[in-house]
Amino acid sequence: MSVLQMREALRRAMNEEMRRDERVFLMGEEVAEYNGAYKVSEGMLKEFGARRVIDTPIAENGFFGLGVGAAMAGIRPIVEVMTWNFSLVAYDQVINNAAKIVQMTAGQYRCPIVFRGPTGAAENLGSQHSQSLESIYAHFPGLKVVSVSTPRDAVGLLKASIRDDNPVVFMESELMYGLKGEVPDEEFIIPLGVADLKRAGDDVLLVTWNKSVQTCLAAAETLAAEGISAAVLDLRTIRPLDEEALYQHAARIGRVVVVQEGFPFAGVGAEIVARVQEAVFDSLDAPVVRVTNRDVNQPYATNLEKLVLPGPDRVVETVRNLLRR
Amino acid sequence: MESPPVPGPDTLQRWLLDMAVIRRVEELAQGAYQQRKIRGFLHLYIGQEAVAVGSHAALRKDDVVVTAYRDHGIALARGVSARAVMAELYGRSTGVCKGLGGSMHMASAEHHIYGGYGIVGGHVPLGAGAALAFQYRGESRISLTFFGDGASNQGAFFEALALAQLWKLPAIFVCENNRYAMGTSVERSSYLTDMSRRGDGVGMVRWQFEAYDPVVVYENIAKAAEHARSGAGPVILDAQCYRYRGHSMSDPGKYRSAEEVAEYRKRDPLLLTADRLLAAGVSQERIDAILAEADAIATESVSFADASPEPEARELYDHTYVEGT
């Protein structure tokens, strides 16, 4: 077991897969000479050379699309996007091309590509750099969407994503690149589509992913001091969703709160609420509720930004209200 | 660069047959559309056959071709059978994409056709991406991406050019400049109407040529292919051509005059090729026999499609994801 930062964990996954498979390469803005905007790819140019660690100009629509075309030709790109906010100018390539290649061609072509980078708010980055975009990718069949919360998960899930023959949208977090965690030294894979119970509990189930896992674990600590036992289920993969684990825990505990960054309207949380009540309505003791960003574009000012994001206090308050019902 | 060998009478007869099959298949498709046996959008290629057939002759079998939604002619020229194209138009399981693609998405891995794509300009990066894969693996293959004058103002197109030139990718970009983007003439959509000049901004080798005669198309694409294959970088061409039919079946083409269409019909690819054959001493009877053969192939493709089964409902989800990794 070693303690790795999230950025080191992501790098380890890419290094291992690039050593293992000559077809895998990394492409993106500042990934090579600059060693990565967040130093995720530090040292990779030195090990793999400019052929396999490729700096791109600022042209997401172009290099996302080149990645798709290259994947169809049989190599396996990892495309780093500096923030998922920038992917919106390349959204067409992911949705209309990558997600549909297999189906449109009846399986004649496949698109083994990973698009990866940070999602969600960091600190004081304002309206255009603070969005959580899981929902707008998870909406589409043909894509897999991963959103990680720990260094260990980052290693196992990124390796699985790189080996997957489908296009994978892989979401990290700017504030978590320095997050440290224990990672086994031996090689391991975590299959996509398997949720992870990050904390056991009996009174309420907190369903979450990415940075909000930390929020939920902090909230669970506070609640424990009040005698409330909160379980924290980290979905890890938004699509495919681990419905079995979700329904099993929801039915056993009976009270469910979805905690997510990102806007509430048509968000991933809304999908989970819909599915949980359809699947296990009779086992629920209370309505399934959400704690999300406020439904407003992100302001810059520190005090306002804190109001927008779903912190531990709001989770605790929501759980207290839910248990009072 | 050396000029490619001039095609002899045998080659020209084969090209005439290939072009006549494209035309006849589409004429019959038009009839089937009017009978509501073919549905959705149907964009006919009639008038532009020289581009598809002349280009194919200048490529190697394993070069990748990508095109937009006016794709039947490209698929047929590249070797997809009239049966597989017609059955795809009919939405049958025997179609080139098992009825999942339809008119706008004719892909064939066997023929190295990435497919037709329906988001105007969004497919151009895919061709560059295929070229990136060839360069990555050190192969001598190239990609040829067709697009229309209507795609020549799209961002994805410009970004693909910028990246292809920056990385000296073995790619050819061919504008099938048929003078109309749906109902908007090229003069009304673009300040510069020679779309090869789009390459000037990134320093790409470029030229324009008249693409009514398959021999001329062949010569130009062969030159471009030699350049791209040599490692000297990509080429962008403006192939001046003309479509006789409307943009799609719902377009009566009122934005242009009958005189204009008649003028272009004097440069009809089939006529020009027949003239070449007559000049080479091939008899009119032989030419008529070729046209009759094309008619027989196309007619049989309709019977085949009509008799083919629809895709099974149980296969609906079969091609959303590739199984396994």
Boltz contact constraints between the chains, C-beta under 6 A:
constraints:
  - contact:
      token1: [A, 59]
      token2: [B, 159]
      max_distance: 6.0
  - contact:
      token1: [A, 61]
      token2: [B, 155]
      max_distance: 6.0
  - contact:
      token1: [A, 61]
      token2: [B, 156]
      max_distance: 6.0
  - contact:
      token1: [A, 61]
      token2: [B, 159]
      max_distance: 6.0
  - contact:
      token1: [A, 62]
      token2: [B, 125]
      max_distance: 6.0
  - contact:
      token1: [A, 62]
      token2: [B, 159]
      max_distance: 6.0
  - contact:
      token1: [A, 62]
      token2: [B, 160]
      max_distance: 6.0
  - contact:
      token1: [A, 62]
      token2: [B, 163]
      max_distance: 6.0
  - contact:
      token1: [A, 65]
      token2: [B, 125]
      max_distance: 6.0
  - contact:
      token1: [A, 65]
      token2: [B, 126]
      max_distance: 6.0
  - contact:
      token1: [A, 66]
      token2: [B, 125]
      max_distance: 6.0
  - contact:
      token1: [A, 66]
      token2: [B, 128]
      max_distance: 6.0
  - contact:
      token1: [A, 66]
      token2: [B, 129]
      max_distance: 6.0
  - contact:
      token1: [A, 66]
      token2: [B, 132]
      max_distance: 6.0
  - contact:
      token1: [A, 66]
      token2: [B, 163]
      max_distance: 6.0
  - contact:
      token1: [A, 68]
      token2: [B, 126]
      max_distance: 6.0
  - contact:
      token1: [A, 68]
      token2: [B, 129]
      max_distance: 6.0
  - contact:
      token1: [A, 69]
      token2: [B, 126]
      max_distance: 6.0
  - contact:
      token1: [A, 69]
      token2: [B, 129]
      max_distance: 6.0
  - contact:
      token1: [A, 69]
      token2: [B, 130]
      max_distance: 6.0
  - contact:
      token1: [A, 70]
      token2: [B, 129]
      max_distance: 6.0
  - contact:
      token1: [A, 70]
      token2: [B, 132]
      max_distance: 6.0
  - contact:
      token1: [A, 70]
      token2: [B, 133]
      max_distance: 6.0
  - contact:
      token1: [A, 73]
      token2: [B, 130]
      max_distance: 6.0
  - contact:
      token1: [A, 73]
      token2: [B, 133]
      max_distance: 6.0
  - contact:
      token1: [A, 75]
      token2: [B, 133]
      max_distance: 6.0
  - contact:
      token1: [A, 75]
      token2: [B, 136]
      max_distance: 6.0
  - contact:
      token1: [A, 92]
      token2: [B, 119]
      max_distance: 6.0
  - contact:
      token1: [A, 92]
      token2: [B, 122]
      max_distance: 6.0
  - contact:
      token1: [A, 96]
      token2: [B, 119]
      max_distance: 6.0
  - contact:
      token1: [A, 96]
      token2: [B, 122]
      max_distance: 6.0
  - contact:
      token1: [A, 102]
      token2: [B, 319]
      max_distance: 6.0
  - contact:
      token1: [A, 102]
      token2: [B, 322]
      max_distance: 6.0
  - contact:
      token1: [A, 103]
      token2: [B, 319]
      max_distance: 6.0
  - contact:
      token1: [A, 103]
      token2: [B, 320]
      max_distance: 6.0
  - contact:
      token1: [A, 104]
      token2: [B, 101]
      max_distance: 6.0
  - contact:
      token1: [A, 104]
      token2: [B, 105]
      max_distance: 6.0
  - contact:
      token1: [A, 105]
      token2: [B, 97]
      max_distance: 6.0
  - contact:
      token1: [A, 105]
      token2: [B, 107]
      max_distance: 6.0
  - contact:
      token1: [A, 105]
      token2: [B, 115]
      max_distance: 6.0
  - contact:
      token1: [A, 106]
      token2: [B, 97]
      max_distance: 6.0
  - contact:
      token1: [A, 106]
      token2: [B, 98]
      max_distance: 6.0
  - contact:
      token1: [A, 106]
      token2: [B, 100]
      max_distance: 6.0
  - contact:
      token1: [A, 106]
      token2: [B, 319]
      max_distance: 6.0
  - contact:
      token1: [A, 107]
      token2: [B, 319]
      max_distance: 6.0
  - contact:
      token1: [A, 108]
      token2: [B, 107]
      max_distance: 6.0
  - contact:
      token1: [A, 108]
      token2: [B, 109]
      max_distance: 6.0
  - contact:
      token1: [A, 109]
      token2: [B, 109]
      max_distance: 6.0
  - contact:
      token1: [A, 110]
      token2: [B, 322]
      max_distance: 6.0
  - contact:
      token1: [A, 141]
      token2: [B, 320]
      max_distance: 6.0
  - contact:
      token1: [A, 142]
      token2: [B, 320]
      max_distance: 6.0
  - contact:
      token1: [A, 163]
      token2: [B, 325]
      max_distance: 6.0
  - contact:
      token1: [A, 164]
      token2: [B, 325]
      max_distance: 6.0
  - contact:
      token1: [A, 165]
      token2: [B, 322]
      max_distance: 6.0
  - contact:
      token1: [A, 165]
      token2: [B, 325]
      max_distance: 6.0
  - contact:
      token1: [A, 166]
      token2: [B, 321]
      max_distance: 6.0
  - contact:
      token1: [A, 166]
      token2: [B, 322]
      max_distance: 6.0
